Amino acid sequence: MILTFDPSSSAIGFAAMRSPGDLAQVGIIRPEQPKASALTRLPDMLDEARALVLDIIPSAIAIEMPGKHARKHGKQTGAALGIYGAACGMVWQLCRMLAYWPDERLKGMQVLAVDSGQWSRSSKEARHLGVHAQFPMYRRLRDPGMDASDAVALAQWFFGQQALNKQATQERIAV
């Protein structure tokens, strides 16, 4: 099982996928006080993200991170972009800490930071519609920021990368 996160300062989209096309869980973590400052919202959402990881016990976690040359994220620029980066970094750090947690169930869990420009080749709207068409359990109207659909699309990308890496390894062995 893999778990993916699409973090922001106002919501964290997540998806748990057993295998390509086999979506186990999808949702959005929202803060209890959505109008509170980012310093209040982020720790609140991290508590739920931690509980989710401990409930699912994934073999790998992939987290969307700002691209190398990010100057904007959606409509965000300037200080808002910094807060987005902080949210991504906090989720990544939480997951890395859990990978070293003294819990045998988490032993060997991989934590990957995925550059947003590396995996998201189509528009957010196109990914959103594709996820809606492929996965009946995904509820489009409950995901206005398309955070959960991006988490699902990231999980699909992750499995595709695993397949490519496995094929490349097999080709190297065959030579």
QUIVEN-V892990 format. One record per pair of residues at least 24 apart in sequence whose ideal C-beta (glycine too) atoms are under 6 Angstrom apart, sorted by the first residue. I is the first residue (numbers start at 1). J is the second residue. Records with the same first field share a line. If there is no record, write none. Layout:
I: J + J
This chain:
1: 58
2: 58 + 60 + 155 + 158
3: 56 + 58 + 61
4: 62 + 151 + 154 + 155
5: 63 + 91
6: 64 + 147 + 150 + 151
7: 87 + 88 + 91
8: 84 + 87
9: 38 + 83 + 84 + 87
11: 145 + 147
12: 45 + 49
13: 147 + 148 + 150 + 151
14: 151
15: 151 + 152 + 155
16: 56
17: 155
20: 159
23: 135
26: 138 + 148 + 152
27: 148
28: 147 + 148
38: 83
42: 87 + 90
46: 90 + 94
53: 98
57: 105
60: 110
61: 95 + 111
62: 112 + 114 + 154 + 158
63: 91 + 92 + 113
64: 114 + 116 + 154
65: 113
67: 115 + 116 + 117
119: 154 + 157
127: 153
